[in-house]
Amino acid sequence: MPASFHVALLANYLTGNTMQIFKTIVANGTTILPIDTISYEDGLWLVPHWIATGDGLCLTPDRIIRIDVLSLRTLEPPQPWEYHLLDCVPNSVLDGPLAVSDASQFVVIDRPKHIIRNIFVESSHG
């Protein structure tokens, strides 16, 4: 195995970062988007945008949106995505600011600080 693979395993072990990222197909009204999805606190959450942490070595979600409580279909290979969200997600939910009319329909957490995606580990798998 390449050395980068072992470095990635060591970084996973040291950081505890074993986050698996899935892709979900989401419609926002006029456009169909593939969006990162993570498993968090027994649910599935969309991550429309990742932002760099202060040290620049990791990413954290700008916002997460819970989708396992919505109409969600699991896709099977050979599909390049794991899920298809059947409910339309407005732009205010994906990109903010969150409209009052949308806030009651979606579970949204802005800037969850405790979810970290290690850039070093992911780039080392290549």
N, CA, C and O atoms as a DFTB+ gen file, in Angstrom:
504 C
 N C O
     1  1       0.842      -1.187       0.000
     2  2       0.000       0.000       0.000
     3  2       0.878       1.237       0.000
     4  3       1.971       1.232       0.566
     5  1       0.392       2.311      -0.644
     6  2       1.195       3.536      -0.667
     7  2       1.319       4.148       0.722
     8  3       0.451       3.971       1.577
     9  1       2.415       4.869       0.928
    10  2       2.663       5.512       2.228
    11  2       1.546       6.480       2.588
    12  3       1.208       6.625       3.763
    13  1       0.966       7.149       1.584
    14  2      -0.094       8.122       1.870
    15  2      -1.307       7.441       2.508
    16  3      -2.011       8.046       3.317
    17  1      -1.545       6.180       2.140
    18  2      -2.663       5.446       2.735
    19  2      -2.424       5.240       4.228
    20  3      -3.337       5.415       5.034
    21  1      -1.198       4.868       4.597
    22  2      -0.861       4.659       6.008
    23  2      -0.906       5.973       6.787
    24  3      -1.347       5.999       7.936
    25  1      -0.455       7.054       6.171
    26  2      -0.521       8.362       6.811
    27  2      -1.982       8.732       7.071
    28  3      -2.312       9.266       8.130
    29  1      -2.856       8.447       6.102
    30  2      -4.282       8.748       6.262
    31  2      -4.876       7.933       7.400
    32  3      -5.659       8.458       8.191
    33  1      -4.515       6.653       7.493
    34  2      -5.020       5.816       8.585
    35  2      -4.539       6.341       9.934
    36  3      -5.310       6.380      10.893
    37  1      -3.272       6.745      10.016
    38  2      -2.732       7.290      11.256
    39  2      -3.456       8.587      11.622
    40  3      -3.806       8.790      12.785
    41  1      -3.682       9.457      10.651
    42  2      -4.388      10.717      10.919
    43  2      -5.814      10.442      11.394
    44  3      -6.305      11.108      12.305
    45  1      -6.480       9.458      10.777
    46  2      -7.817       9.064      11.233
    47  2      -7.776       8.612      12.681
    48  3      -8.624       8.999      13.485
    49  1      -6.794       7.798      13.007
    50  2      -6.670       7.268      14.366
    51  2      -6.413       8.392      15.369
    52  3      -7.023       8.426      16.438
    53  1      -5.516       9.303      15.024
    54  2      -5.143      10.369      15.945
    55  2      -6.241      11.410      16.124
    56  3      -6.424      11.938      17.220
    57  1      -6.971      11.706      15.052
    58  2      -7.986      12.757      15.124
    59  2      -9.375      12.217      15.433
    60  3     -10.267      12.975      15.814
    61  1      -9.562      10.909      15.269
    62  2     -10.896      10.346      15.454
    63  2     -11.820      10.732      14.313
    64  3     -13.035      10.567      14.422
    65  1     -11.270      11.240      13.228
    66  2     -12.070      11.720      12.107
    67  2     -12.337      10.587      11.132
    68  3     -11.501      10.278      10.283
    69  1     -13.490       9.978      11.254
    70  2     -13.862       8.908      10.340
    71  2     -15.185       9.237       9.658
    72  3     -15.949       8.340       9.302
    73  1     -15.447      10.517       9.480
    74  2     -16.697      10.968       8.883
    75  2     -16.844      10.426       7.463
    76  3     -15.940      10.555       6.637
    77  1     -17.988       9.822       7.200
    78  2     -18.290       9.367       5.857
    79  2     -19.207      10.403       5.215
    80  3     -20.183      10.850       5.817
    81  1     -18.877      10.771       3.989
    82  2     -19.664      11.776       3.285
    83  2     -20.373      11.111       2.116
    84  3     -19.751      10.458       1.278
    85  1     -21.686      11.291       2.077
    86  2     -22.523      10.748       1.021
    87  2     -22.937      11.904       0.110
    88  3     -22.674      13.068       0.412
    89  1     -23.584      11.571      -1.001
    90  2     -24.146      12.595      -1.885
    91  2     -25.648      12.391      -1.986
    92  3     -26.137      11.268      -2.116
    93  1     -26.373      13.513      -1.922
    94  2     -27.821      13.514      -2.058
    95  2     -28.197      14.456      -3.188
    96  3     -27.673      15.566      -3.288
    97  1     -29.113      14.001      -4.041
    98  2     -29.645      14.842      -5.104
    99  2     -30.800      15.651      -4.519
   100  3     -31.741      15.094      -3.953
   101  1     -30.712      16.982      -4.666
   102  2     -31.686      17.893      -4.069
   103  2     -32.160      18.884      -5.135
   104  3     -31.358      19.395      -5.917
   105  1     -33.464      19.149      -5.158
   106  2     -34.013      20.181      -6.032
   107  2     -34.303      21.424      -5.194
   108  3     -34.851      21.331      -4.095
   109  1     -33.924      22.595      -5.731
   110  2     -34.205      23.842      -5.007
   111  2     -35.277      24.659      -5.721
   112  3     -35.402      25.863      -5.501
   113  1     -36.030      24.009      -6.557
   114  2     -37.093      24.675      -7.302
   115  2     -36.828      24.653      -8.791
   116  3     -37.671      24.205      -9.568
   117  1     -35.660      25.135      -9.197
   118  2     -35.335      25.181     -10.622
   119  2     -34.103      24.358     -10.987
   120  3     -33.892      24.045     -12.159
   121  1     -33.306      24.013     -10.015
   122  2     -32.034      23.334     -10.258
   123  2     -31.947      22.065      -9.419
   124  3     -32.438      22.012      -8.291
   125  1     -31.309      21.038      -9.995
   126  2     -31.046      19.807      -9.246
   127  2     -29.567      19.812      -8.877
   128  3     -28.699      19.951      -9.738
   129  1     -29.294      19.657      -7.576
   130  2     -27.936      19.783      -7.060
   131  2     -27.495      18.521      -6.327
   132  3     -28.277      17.966      -5.555
   133  1     -26.261      18.047      -6.543
   134  2     -25.700      17.016      -5.669
   135  2     -25.084      17.709      -4.450
   136  3     -24.220      18.574      -4.599
   137  1     -25.525      17.334      -3.249
   138  2     -25.060      18.003      -2.035
   139  2     -24.486      16.980      -1.065
   140  3     -25.045      15.898      -0.886
   141  1     -23.355      17.336      -0.433
   142  2     -22.758      16.469       0.583
   143  2     -23.773      16.196       1.688
   144  3     -24.569      17.059       2.057
   145  1     -23.720      14.975       2.200
   146  2     -24.618      14.538       3.268
   147  2     -23.806      13.772       4.290
   148  3     -22.964      12.949       3.929
   149  1     -24.054      14.038       5.571
   150  2     -23.349      13.337       6.639
   151  2     -24.348      12.700       7.588
   152  3     -25.503      13.118       7.678
   153  1     -23.881      11.687       8.287
   154  2     -24.657      11.082       9.356
   155  2     -24.220      11.754      10.647
   156  3     -23.031      11.800      10.961
   157  1     -25.199      12.281      11.403
   158  2     -24.881      13.020      12.620
   159  2     -26.044      12.876      13.591
   160  3     -27.194      13.114      13.224
   161  1     -25.752      12.492      14.818
   162  2     -26.759      12.329      15.873
   163  2     -27.972      11.529      15.390
   164  3     -29.110      11.985      15.500
   165  1     -27.719      10.349      14.862
   166  2     -28.770       9.434      14.407
   167  2     -29.640      10.008      13.300
   168  3     -30.800       9.615      13.174
   169  1     -29.131      10.901      12.518
   170  2     -29.892      11.452      11.400
   171  2     -28.992      11.697      10.210
   172  3     -27.770      11.591      10.310
   173  1     -29.608      12.028       9.071
   174  2     -28.872      12.397       7.874
   175  2     -29.049      13.897       7.656
   176  3     -30.156      14.429       7.739
   177  1     -27.942      14.559       7.378
   178  2     -27.937      16.022       7.279
   179  2     -27.243      16.463       5.994
   180  3     -26.157      15.981       5.673
   181  1     -27.868      17.375       5.267
   182  2     -27.224      18.009       4.117
   183  2     -26.181      19.001       4.609
   184  3     -26.371      19.671       5.625
   185  1     -25.074      19.085       3.871
   186  2     -24.054      20.107       4.121
   187  2     -23.869      20.860       2.804
   188  3     -23.040      20.472       1.981
   189  1     -24.640      21.941       2.598
   190  2     -24.532      22.673       1.335
   191  2     -23.169      23.332       1.117
   192  3     -22.692      23.424      -0.014
   193  1     -22.541      23.795       2.215
   194  2     -21.254      24.484       2.094
   195  2     -20.361      24.135       3.279
   196  3     -20.806      24.080       4.425
   197  1     -19.072      23.898       2.963
   198  2     -18.054      23.679       3.990
   199  2     -17.216      24.956       4.076
   200  3     -16.955      25.601       3.061
   201  1     -16.795      25.317       5.297
   202  2     -15.913      26.468       5.477
   203  2     -14.659      26.017       6.234
   204  3     -14.703      25.085       7.036
   205  1     -13.556      26.689       5.965
   206  2     -12.285      26.327       6.596
   207  2     -12.283      26.723       8.065
   208  3     -12.833      27.754       8.454
   209  1     -11.646      25.871       8.872
   210  2     -11.441      26.204      10.283
   211  2     -10.312      27.233      10.367
   212  3      -9.650      27.513       9.368
   213  1     -10.095      27.787      11.545
   214  2      -9.086      28.827      11.738
   215  2      -7.688      28.429      11.306
   216  3      -6.937      29.263      10.799
   217  1      -7.323      27.153      11.499
   218  2      -5.979      26.708      11.131
   219  2      -5.869      26.319       9.660
   220  3      -4.770      26.057       9.170
   221  1      -6.992      26.278       8.957
   222  2      -6.986      25.939       7.535
   223  2      -6.777      24.470       7.230
   224  3      -6.694      24.097       6.059
   225  1      -6.689      23.625       8.244
   226  2      -6.439      22.199       8.026
   227  2      -7.716      21.373       7.957
   228  3      -7.696      20.222       7.519
   229  1      -8.809      21.954       8.383
   230  2     -10.068      21.205       8.425
   231  2     -11.196      22.072       7.882
   232  3     -11.055      23.281       7.700
   233  1     -12.319      21.408       7.630
   234  2     -13.530      22.089       7.200
   235  2     -14.636      21.797       8.197
   236  3     -14.651      20.746       8.837
   237  1     -15.558      22.736       8.322
   238  2     -16.723      22.544       9.166
   239  2     -17.935      23.033       8.366
   240  3     -17.796      23.939       7.545
   241  1     -19.113      22.457       8.585
   242  2     -20.279      22.914       7.818
   243  2     -20.661      24.343       8.169
   244  3     -20.621      24.747       9.331
   245  1     -21.028      25.095       7.151
   246  2     -21.580      26.424       7.383
   247  2     -22.998      26.280       7.934
   248  3     -23.453      27.091       8.741
   249  1     -23.687      25.224       7.478
   250  2     -25.060      24.948       7.902
   251  2     -25.338      23.478       7.613
   252  3     -24.842      22.931       6.628
   253  1     -26.132      22.837       8.472
   254  2     -26.601      21.481       8.188
   255  2     -28.125      21.481       8.230
   256  3     -28.745      22.216       8.998
   257  1     -28.717      20.627       7.373
   258  2     -30.169      20.542       7.234
   259  2     -30.556      19.075       7.352
   260  3     -30.079      18.240       6.583
   261  1     -31.416      18.762       8.310
   262  2     -31.805      17.364       8.530
   263  2     -32.749      16.901       7.424
   264  3     -33.734      17.572       7.118
   265  1     -32.435      15.728       6.816
   266  2     -33.259      15.249       5.704
   267  2     -33.926      13.897       5.940
   268  3     -34.835      13.530       5.196
   269  1     -33.497      13.145       6.959
   270  2     -34.111      11.829       7.166
   271  2     -35.538      11.932       7.690
   272  3     -36.247      10.928       7.754
   273  1     -35.966      13.138       8.066
   274  2     -37.347      13.369       8.503
   275  2     -38.214      13.851       7.334
   276  3     -39.404      14.112       7.513
   277  1     -37.629      13.968       6.152
   278  2     -38.326      14.394       4.945
   279  2     -38.521      13.187       4.024
   280  3     -38.182      12.061       4.389
   281  1     -39.062      13.425       2.841
   282  2     -39.260      12.341       1.861
   283  2     -37.933      12.050       1.179
   284  3     -37.473      12.813       0.328
   285  1     -37.329      10.940       1.564
   286  2     -35.979      10.589       1.113
   287  2     -35.991       9.196       0.523
   288  3     -36.571       8.274       1.095
   289  1     -35.347       9.045      -0.628
   290  2     -35.250       7.733      -1.268
   291  2     -33.780       7.318      -1.340
   292  3     -32.924       8.110      -1.734
   293  1     -33.500       6.090      -0.962
   294  2     -32.149       5.545      -1.061
   295  2     -31.938       5.021      -2.478
   296  3     -32.779       4.298      -3.013
   297  1     -30.819       5.387      -3.076
   298  2     -30.498       4.948      -4.435
   299  2     -29.476       3.818      -4.376
   300  3     -28.652       3.755      -3.463
   301  1     -29.540       2.942      -5.346
   302  2     -28.629       1.800      -5.417
   303  2     -27.619       2.017      -6.538
   304  3     -27.899       2.733      -7.500
   305  1     -26.430       1.391      -6.415
   306  2     -25.467       1.438      -7.523
   307  2     -26.127       0.875      -8.777
   308  3     -26.929      -0.053      -8.679
   309  1     -25.819       1.397      -9.917
   310  2     -24.663       2.216     -10.285
   311  2     -24.884       3.720     -10.156
   312  3     -24.098       4.486     -10.714
   313  1     -25.896       4.170      -9.462
   314  2     -26.120       5.605      -9.281
   315  2     -24.915       6.228      -8.572
   316  3     -24.373       5.631      -7.643
   317  1     -24.495       7.409      -8.994
   318  2     -23.347       8.056      -8.332
   319  2     -23.712       8.740      -7.017
   320  3     -22.842       9.308      -6.357
   321  1     -24.996       8.693      -6.625
   322  2     -25.452       9.329      -5.395
   323  2     -26.089       8.288      -4.512
   324  3     -26.592       7.277      -5.002
   325  1     -26.074       8.521      -3.225
   326  2     -26.664       7.570      -2.282
   327  2     -28.141       7.856      -2.005
   328  3     -28.905       6.937      -1.713
   329  1     -28.550       9.143      -2.096
   330  2     -29.916       9.514      -1.731
   331  2     -30.512      10.497      -2.735
   332  3     -29.805      11.224      -3.432
   333  1     -31.841      10.486      -2.777
   334  2     -32.594      11.466      -3.572
   335  2     -33.641      12.060      -2.647
   336  3     -34.537      11.358      -2.178
   337  1     -33.528      13.345      -2.387
   338  2     -34.494      14.040      -1.549
   339  2     -35.661      14.449      -2.428
   340  3     -35.493      15.223      -3.371
   341  1     -36.848      13.930      -2.121
   342  2     -38.023      14.185      -2.942
   343  2     -38.659      15.534      -2.644
   344  3     -39.373      16.075      -3.488
   345  1     -38.415      16.085      -1.469
   346  2     -38.925      17.407      -1.110
   347  2     -38.023      18.488      -1.702
   348  3     -36.800      18.347      -1.719
   349  1     -38.629      19.553      -2.179
   350  2     -37.883      20.699      -2.682
   351  2     -37.329      21.488      -1.487
   352  3     -38.028      21.697      -0.495
   353  1     -36.084      21.917      -1.593
   354  2     -35.451      22.705      -0.525
   355  2     -35.186      24.108      -1.065
   356  3     -34.376      24.277      -1.976
   357  1     -35.862      25.112      -0.512
   358  2     -35.677      26.488      -0.997
   359  2     -34.243      26.988      -0.821
   360  3     -33.502      26.516       0.041
   361  1     -33.879      27.951      -1.658
   362  2     -32.536      28.536      -1.576
   363  2     -32.248      29.136      -0.212
   364  3     -31.106      29.094       0.246
   365  1     -33.260      29.694       0.452
   366  2     -33.011      30.301       1.768
   367  2     -32.574      29.252       2.782
   368  3     -31.844      29.565       3.723
   369  1     -33.014      28.014       2.596
   370  2     -32.614      26.935       3.501
   371  2     -31.195      26.465       3.163
   372  3     -30.397      26.189       4.059
   373  1     -30.890      26.375       1.873
   374  2     -29.568      25.914       1.451
   375  2     -28.483      26.968       1.684
   376  3     -27.387      26.642       2.140
   377  1     -28.787      28.216       1.373
   378  2     -27.755      29.252       1.375
   379  2     -27.963      30.373       2.376
   380  3     -27.042      31.152       2.622
   381  1     -29.169      30.476       2.969
   382  2     -29.457      31.516       3.947
   383  2     -29.482      32.889       3.339
   384  3     -29.076      33.041       2.187
   385  1     -29.935      33.895       4.044
   386  2     -30.511      33.755       5.384
   387  2     -31.839      33.003       5.337
   388  3     -32.595      33.095       4.369
   389  1     -32.094      32.271       6.393
   390  2     -33.259      31.399       6.480
   391  2     -34.532      32.231       6.585
   392  3     -34.694      33.015       7.520
   393  1     -35.437      32.055       5.616
   394  2     -36.713      32.781       5.633
   395  2     -37.594      32.219       6.741
   396  3     -37.581      31.016       7.002
   397  1     -38.353      33.088       7.388
   398  2     -39.232      32.683       8.486
   399  2     -40.214      31.606       8.023
   400  3     -40.507      30.668       8.764
   401  1     -40.718      31.741       6.801
   402  2     -41.689      30.768       6.285
   403  2     -41.069      29.379       6.095
   404  3     -41.781      28.376       6.143
   405  1     -39.751      29.312       5.882
   406  2     -39.069      28.028       5.691
   407  2     -38.580      27.423       7.001
   408  3     -38.375      26.212       7.088
   409  1     -38.395      28.248       8.006
   410  2     -37.808      27.802       9.276
   411  2     -38.642      26.727       9.963
   412  3     -38.092      25.853      10.633
   413  1     -39.958      26.781       9.805
   414  2     -40.819      25.805      10.486
   415  2     -40.858      24.459       9.765
   416  3     -41.279      23.463      10.353
   417  1     -40.431      24.411       8.515
   418  2     -40.501      23.178       7.725
   419  2     -39.224      22.358       7.747
   420  3     -39.245      21.186       7.372
   421  1     -38.106      22.944       8.180
   422  2     -36.811      22.279       8.119
   423  2     -36.079      22.420       9.449
   424  3     -36.192      23.438      10.131
   425  1     -35.324      21.374       9.808
   426  2     -34.449      21.436      10.977
   427  2     -33.084      21.879      10.465
   428  3     -32.426      21.160       9.714
   429  1     -32.669      23.068      10.881
   430  2     -31.439      23.679      10.387
   431  2     -30.564      24.071      11.574
   432  3     -31.039      24.657      12.546
   433  1     -29.273      23.735      11.477
   434  2     -28.299      24.169      12.476
   435  2     -27.221      24.958      11.743
   436  3     -26.553      24.423      10.858
   437  1     -27.049      26.214      12.101
   438  2     -26.010      27.052      11.509
   439  2     -24.704      26.908      12.274
   440  3     -24.685      26.908      13.505
   441  1     -23.617      26.784      11.528
   442  2     -22.248      26.727      12.060
   443  2     -22.060      25.749      13.228
   444  3     -21.629      26.152      14.308
   445  1     -22.380      24.470      13.015
   446  2     -22.143      23.504      14.097
   447  2     -20.642      23.284      14.275
   448  3     -20.006      22.654      13.429
   449  1     -20.082      23.784      15.341
   450  2     -18.623      23.798      15.543
   451  2     -18.023      22.420      15.803
   452  3     -16.827      22.226      15.589
   453  1     -18.809      21.480      16.248
   454  2     -18.281      20.186      16.653
   455  2     -18.212      19.175      15.509
   456  3     -17.824      18.031      15.744
   457  1     -18.571      19.549      14.284
   458  2     -18.441      18.664      13.131
   459  2     -17.233      19.139      12.344
   460  3     -17.213      20.259      11.833
   461  1     -16.225      18.281      12.250
   462  2     -14.973      18.643      11.584
   463  2     -14.647      17.608      10.517
   464  3     -14.750      16.403      10.748
   465  1     -14.258      18.088       9.367
   466  2     -13.828      17.237       8.245
   467  2     -12.349      17.517       8.011
   468  3     -11.966      18.632       7.656
   469  1     -11.531      16.505       8.211
   470  2     -10.084      16.659       8.115
   471  2      -9.656      16.664       6.649
   472  3      -9.762      15.641       5.972
   473  1      -9.182      17.786       6.159
   474  2      -8.749      17.907       4.764
   475  2      -7.554      17.006       4.498
   476  3      -7.485      16.374       3.443
   477  1      -6.621      16.934       5.424
   478  2      -5.401      16.136       5.254
   479  2      -5.730      14.680       4.997
   480  3      -5.138      14.060       4.114
   481  1      -6.665      14.122       5.751
   482  2      -7.021      12.706       5.605
   483  2      -7.626      12.454       4.255
   484  3      -7.270      11.473       3.602
   485  1      -8.535      13.304       3.805
   486  2      -9.209      13.081       2.530
   487  2      -8.268      13.243       1.350
   488  3      -8.350      12.480       0.388
   489  1      -7.366      14.232       1.407
   490  2      -6.459      14.431       0.302
   491  2      -5.380      13.354       0.242
   492  3      -4.740      13.173      -0.795
   493  1      -5.177      12.647       1.337
   494  2      -4.154      11.600       1.377
   495  2      -4.626      10.286       0.769
   496  3      -3.807       9.407       0.504
   497  1      -5.921      10.133       0.543
   498  2      -6.428       8.882      -0.013
   499  2      -6.136       8.754      -1.498
   500  3      -6.230       7.652      -2.039
   501  1      -5.788       9.832      -2.172
   502  2      -5.597       9.827      -3.611
   503  2      -4.380       9.182      -4.040
   504  3      -4.107       9.115      -5.239
